[in-house]
């Protein structure tokens, strides 16, 4: 059975939820309206338990099947937060809050999981328990980790985690997944290189941090070109370079740099950080400067587990049809905090095609509402197929 008839019937209702969420974006953990709306709907659906405040502002709903003798508990996750971006397209449901926008489709993810929760609470055609997880602060706040630190997995007995994310650039309604590394780790650095300022006409009387910092930037590129296996994927990007000089004839006293390091392998992540620290320290010293480095590890590599990946793909194929699921999609270098959940328990993360739309985080982006019944049906299939109810 592809899209559930009931979910097709609910499509306009779920779309209206999505548009309401889109019009009222909230950021990171500060989600009073969004969390309240989600909790209110879960209670109205008849969930057996609804808990607020997991991971500051996360919401969890528990739905027991007609039977629970299997003892299986599956966790389904959606992210709720928006981005600090101004929406530029005057849609009927455009953001009503200046400087905030659902530019990554979390409004669609939340609406999809709400739709699946309503369907599963109505039908309960499974033997086990579904835990629906509405997570704050995916956009840089590590909300998944906060929920796990609050005891999410243990408190609700979750054995497997599943989640989805829309993906512009692949056909709307199709699915894409891969076993192993799907999305990169995301680490960040801030670096200050200090020398001795002076007059631009007498550089020998100064210690020029701009020269040292320039060589640091070039040297950091050798991590990828000379230290990393050519078949591995690592990105080192210096995204900002600022001196404390504002005049043409002044040699700066200090230069500040910042950027990001992305990898698809935990071992490469360790190697990249090790080489990064050595290059910064030794290059700065070679030019007579000192370096202060703040290197922060962000989200881990999102690594799909083999058995759960095959199961997630099978369920997607049941919903979308044969040939509509890419089972070996190339990995991508953005990071995703669902990685923490996949570190805590087996599970899988899948992409749901969003069609030919601007990429996520673009001010013209919008979620494709036509995909809603497919996303809802995928979650429903996970429950009904993974916790099959025997007659």
C-alpha positions in Angstrom: 0.0 0.0 0.0 1.5 3.4 -1.0 0.2 6.6 0.6 -2.4 5.8 3.2 -5.9 6.9 2.1 -6.5 8.4 5.5 -3.3 10.5 5.2 -4.4 11.6 1.7 -7.6 12.8 3.2 -5.7 14.6 5.9 -3.4 16.4 3.4 -5.2 19.8 3.4 -5.4 19.8 7.2 -1.7 18.9 7.6 -0.8 21.5 5.0 -2.7 24.1 7.0 -0.6 23.2 10.1 2.6 23.6 8.0 1.5 27.0 6.8 0.7 28.1 10.3 4.1 27.0 11.5 5.8 28.7 8.6 4.0 32.0 9.4 5.2 31.9 13.0 8.9 30.8 13.1 10.8 30.6 16.3 14.6 30.0 16.9 16.7 27.5 18.7 15.3 26.6 22.1 12.9 29.6 22.3 9.9 27.9 20.9 6.9 28.7 23.2 4.3 28.9 20.5 5.6 26.0 18.4 6.0 23.6 21.4 2.6 24.5 22.8 0.9 23.9 19.5 2.6 20.5 19.0 1.7 19.4 22.5 -1.9 20.6 22.2 -2.3 18.6 18.9 -0.7 15.5 20.3 -3.1 15.6 23.3 -6.0 16.1 20.9 -5.0 13.1 18.9 -5.2 10.9 22.0 -1.6 10.1 22.5 -1.1 8.0 25.6 1.4 10.4 27.1 2.6 13.9 26.1 5.6 15.4 27.8 6.9 18.9 27.5 10.3 20.3 28.3 12.6 17.5 27.3 15.7 19.2 26.2 14.4 22.6 27.3 11.6 22.9 24.8 11.2 19.6 23.2 7.9 17.7 23.1 7.5 13.9 23.2 4.3 11.9 22.5 3.8 8.2 23.2 1.5 6.1 21.2 0.9 2.4 22.1 -0.2 0.0 19.5 -3.2 -2.3 19.7 -0.7 -4.7 21.3 2.6 -4.1 23.0 3.7 -7.6 23.5 6.6 -7.3 21.0 8.3 -4.9 23.5 9.5 -2.8 20.5 9.8 1.0 20.9 10.6 3.1 17.9 11.5 6.8 18.0 10.4 9.2 15.2 12.0 12.6 15.2 11.2 16.0 13.6 13.0 19.3 14.2 11.0 22.5 15.0 13.2 25.5 14.9 13.6 28.1 12.1 16.5 30.3 10.9 17.5 33.9 11.4 16.8 34.8 7.8 14.5 37.3 6.2 11.9 35.8 3.9 11.8 37.5 0.5 8.8 35.9 -1.2 5.4 37.4 -0.3 3.5 34.1 0.2 0.1 34.1 1.9 1.7 32.2 4.8 5.0 34.1 4.8 6.8 34.7 8.1 5.1 37.3 10.3 8.3 37.8 12.3 11.0 39.9 10.7 14.4 38.3 10.6 13.1 34.7 11.1 12.1 32.2 8.5 11.5 28.5 8.1 14.2 28.3 5.4 15.2 24.6 6.1 11.8 22.9 6.0 11.5 22.2 9.7 7.9 23.4 9.5 7.3 20.6 6.9 9.1 18.0 9.1 7.0 19.0 12.1 3.7 18.9 10.2 4.6 15.5 8.6 5.3 13.9 12.0 2.1 15.5 13.5 0.2 13.9 10.6 1.8 10.5 11.2 1.1 10.8 14.9 -2.6 11.5 14.3 -2.9 8.6 11.9 -1.1 6.2 14.3 -3.1 7.3 17.3 -6.3 6.6 15.3 -5.3 3.3 13.8 -2.8 1.8 16.3 -2.2 -1.0 13.8 1.1 -2.1 15.3 2.4 -4.2 18.1 4.7 -2.0 20.2 5.1 1.7 21.0 5.9 4.7 18.8 7.5 7.7 20.5 7.2 10.9 18.4 9.9 13.4 19.2 9.7 17.1 18.3 13.1 18.6 18.8 14.3 22.1 19.3 17.5 23.8 18.2 18.7 21.7 15.3 20.1 24.8 13.7 23.3 25.0 15.7 22.0 24.4 19.2 22.4 20.6 19.4 18.8 20.1 20.5 19.1 16.4 19.8 21.9 16.1 22.3 20.0 18.2 24.9 17.0 15.8 24.6 19.3 12.8 25.0 21.1 14.4 27.9 17.6 14.8 29.5 17.1 11.0 29.3 15.1 10.8 26.1 16.2 7.3 25.1 16.2 5.8 28.5 13.0 7.4 29.9 10.9 6.2 26.9 12.8 3.0 26.2 13.6 3.9 22.6 15.4 1.2 20.8 15.7 2.7 17.3 15.6 6.3 15.9 14.3 7.4 12.5 14.1 10.8 10.9 13.8 12.5 7.6 14.8 15.8 6.0 13.6 17.4 2.8 16.1 17.7 0.0 15.9 20.2 -2.8 17.4 19.1 -6.1 15.9 15.6 -6.1 12.5 14.9 -7.5 9.6 15.8 -5.2 8.3 12.7 -3.4 11.3 10.5 -4.1 13.6 9.3 -1.3 17.4 9.0 -1.0 19.4 7.3 1.6 22.7 5.5 2.1 24.3 3.1 4.7 27.1 4.6 6.7 28.1 8.3 6.6 25.3 10.4 5.1 26.2 13.8 6.4 29.4 15.3 7.7 30.6 16.3 11.1 30.6 20.1 11.6 33.5 21.6 13.6 34.2 25.3 14.0 37.3 27.4 14.8 38.2 31.0 15.8 41.8 31.9 15.6 43.8 35.0 16.6 47.3 35.6 15.4 49.2 38.3 17.2 52.4 40.0 16.1 53.6 43.6 16.6 52.0 46.4 14.8 53.8 49.2 13.0 54.1 51.6 10.1 53.6 50.1 6.6 56.7 51.9 5.4 59.1 50.2 7.8 57.8 46.6 8.0 61.1 45.4 9.4 60.3 47.2 12.7 57.1 45.2 13.0 56.1 41.6 13.2 53.4 41.3 10.6 50.5 39.0 11.7 48.8 39.5 8.3 51.7 37.7 6.6 51.7 34.9 9.2 47.9 34.5 8.9 48.0 34.4 5.2 50.5 31.5 5.4 48.3 29.8 7.9 45.4 29.9 5.5 47.5 28.4 2.7 49.0 25.9 5.1 45.6 24.7 6.2 44.8 23.7 2.7 47.6 21.1 2.9 45.5 19.1 5.3 43.2 18.0 2.5 45.8 17.9 -0.2 48.6 16.2 1.6 47.4 14.6 4.8 44.0 13.1 3.9 43.5 10.0 1.8 42.3 11.3 -1.6 39.4 8.9 -1.3 38.2 10.4 2.0 36.2 13.6 2.2 37.4 16.6 4.3 36.6 20.3 3.9 38.7 23.0 5.6 37.2 26.5 4.9 38.5 29.7 6.3 35.4 31.9 6.0 36.5 35.2 7.7 39.8 37.1 7.8 40.0 40.4 9.7 42.8 42.6 10.8 42.6 45.3 13.5 44.0 47.8 11.1 41.8 50.3 9.2 44.5 52.4 7.6 46.5 51.9 4.4 49.8 52.5 6.1 49.3 50.6 9.4 50.5 47.0 9.9 48.0 45.3 12.1 48.8 44.0 15.6 46.4 41.1 15.4 44.5 39.1 12.8 41.3 37.1 13.5 40.2 34.2 11.4 37.2 31.8 11.6 35.8 28.9 9.6 34.7 25.3 9.6 36.1 21.8 9.2 33.9 19.0 7.8 34.6 15.3 7.6 32.7 12.1 6.8 34.9 9.8 9.0 35.6 10.1 12.7 39.2 9.1 12.2 39.7 11.8 9.6 38.0 14.2 12.0 40.7 13.5 14.6 43.5 13.7 12.0 42.2 17.0 10.6 42.1 18.6 14.1 45.6 17.3 14.9 47.1 18.7 11.8 45.1 22.0 12.1 46.5 22.7 15.5 50.1 21.9 14.5 50.0 24.1 11.3 48.5 27.1 13.2 51.0 27.0 16.1 54.1 26.3 14.0 53.3 28.6 11.2 52.6 31.5 13.5 55.8 30.8 15.4 57.8 30.7 12.2 56.9 34.3 11.5 57.5 35.4 15.1 53.8 35.6 16.0 51.7 33.8 18.6 48.4 32.1 18.0 45.3 31.6 20.1 43.0 28.9 18.8 39.5 28.0 19.9 38.6 24.8 18.0 35.1 23.6 18.8 33.7 20.2 17.8 30.2 20.5 16.6 27.8 17.8 15.3 29.3 14.3 14.7 29.2 12.5 11.4 25.6 11.3 10.7 26.1 7.5 10.3 23.2 5.3 9.2 23.2 1.8 10.6 23.1 -1.0 8.0 20.0 -3.0 9.1 17.9 0.1 9.8 19.0 1.8 6.6 17.8 -1.2 4.5 14.5 -1.2 6.5 14.0 2.5 6.0 14.6 2.2 2.3 12.2 -0.8 2.0 9.5 1.3 3.7 10.2 4.2 1.5 9.9 2.0 -1.6 6.6 0.6 -0.3 5.3 4.2 -0.1 6.8 5.8 -3.2 7.1 2.8 -5.5 10.0 0.8 -7.0 12.7 2.8 -8.6 11.8 6.0 -6.6 14.2 5.3 -3.8 18.0 5.9 -4.2 19.6 3.5 -1.8 23.2 4.7 -2.4 22.9 8.5 -2.5 26.2 10.4 -2.3 27.0 11.8 1.1 26.8 15.6 1.7 29.0 17.9 3.8 26.4 19.8 5.8 26.0 18.6 9.4 22.9 17.3 11.2 22.4 16.8 15.0 20.3 13.7 14.4 23.8 12.2 14.4 23.7 12.3 18.2 20.6 10.0 18.2 22.3 7.6 15.8 25.2 7.5 18.2 22.8 6.6 21.1 20.8 4.0 19.3 20.6 2.2 15.9 18.6 4.0 13.3 18.5 5.8 9.9 18.0 9.2 8.4 16.5 9.6 5.0 16.0 12.5 2.5 12.6 13.3 1.0 12.8 15.0 -2.4 11.7 18.6 -2.4 11.9 19.1 -6.2 13.5 22.0 -8.1 13.5 24.6 -5.3 16.2 26.9 -3.9 18.5 25.0 -1.5 17.8 25.0 2.3 18.9 28.2 4.1 18.1 30.3 1.0 15.6 33.2 1.6 13.5 32.0 -1.3 13.3 28.4 -0.1 9.9 26.8 0.6 8.8 23.3 1.6 6.9 21.3 -1.1 3.5 20.5 0.4 2.8 17.8 -2.2 5.3 15.6 -0.4 3.5 15.6 3.0 1.4 12.4 2.5 4.5 10.5 1.4 6.5 11.6 4.5 3.6 10.8 6.8 3.1 7.4 5.1 6.8 6.6 5.5 6.6 7.1 9.2 3.4 5.1 9.4 5.0 2.2 7.4 8.0 2.2 9.7 5.6 1.5 12.6 3.3 -1.0 10.9 6.0 -2.9 9.2 8.6 -2.7 11.9 6.1 -3.7 14.6 3.8 -5.9 12.6 0.5 -6.7 14.3 -0.4 -10.4 14.1 -4.0 -11.2 13.6 
